[in-house]
Amino acid sequence: MCYNEITKTNQYSHKGECLCIQIISFICRSVNNKAATQTNDFTRFHLIEKVLDDFRNLFHRKATYQWFVILVIGFMVRYDHLGVTSVIRALSLDGNCYETMLHFFRSKAYQLSAIRQRWCEVVRG
């Protein structure tokens, strides 16, 4: 879901949630574009792991980073565009994960500005 779609639907009330989803979406598209030029699946998985690992030290809690990874992977493999519900469906997660995933976007365990800055560094690299 792109930033414009999010703001039009007012699905997310907190401005940080919109920007966080936008950054995760850009990460997914970038990894998918780079991976499409590679020759084998191992190289793709290695690239995804490397890109996601670049963000590890930006999260104060391990669980928050793990949710970040789950959401990025979920946005990459989802087959519809219905937000967090799409991620839960695509990864066959328990529906009880819904509230926890929503909490990720409001978490104080990361600084959105740091993620944005790291994203710019990853893109330039």
Disulfide bonds with the S-S distance in Angstrom:
none
